[in-house]
Amino acid sequence: MANIGARGIRQRRITGVVWLVLGVAALIVMLVTHAPRGARLWLAIPFALAALGLLQARAKT
């Protein structure tokens, strides 16, 4: 059951896309600069936030 309106859906979708773009940009920078594998683990945070926003927008919750 949807518990947010169109504005909330739009806000969550925008937030998800922004985190996704930031995560991809950070990944590209880390690959180009040959960052250690351990440092790339931190990319789980922006990608998780992107997934959270996009999935919440999709489910309308």
C-alpha positions, 0 to 999 in steps of 0.5 A, spaced: 500 500 500 502 506 498 503 511 503 507 517 500 504 522 495 507 524 488 512 529 491 515 523 496 516 518 490 519 524 486 524 526 492 526 518 493 527 517 486 532 523 485 535 521 491 536 514 488 539 517 482 544 522 485 547 517 489 547 512 483 551 517 479 556 519 485 557 512 486 559 511 479 563 517 479 567 515 485 568 508 482 571 511 475 575 515 479 578 509 484 579 505 478 583 510 474 587 512 480 588 504 482 585 505 489 586 499 493 581 494 493 579 495 500 578 502 499 573 500 493 569 497 499 566 504 501 562 504 495 557 499 498 555 505 501 553 510 496 550 504 492 546 501 498 543 508 498 541 509 491 538 502 491 534 504 497 531 510 494 530 507 488 526 501 491 522 506 496 520 510 490 518 504 486 514 501 492 511 507 494 513 507 501 
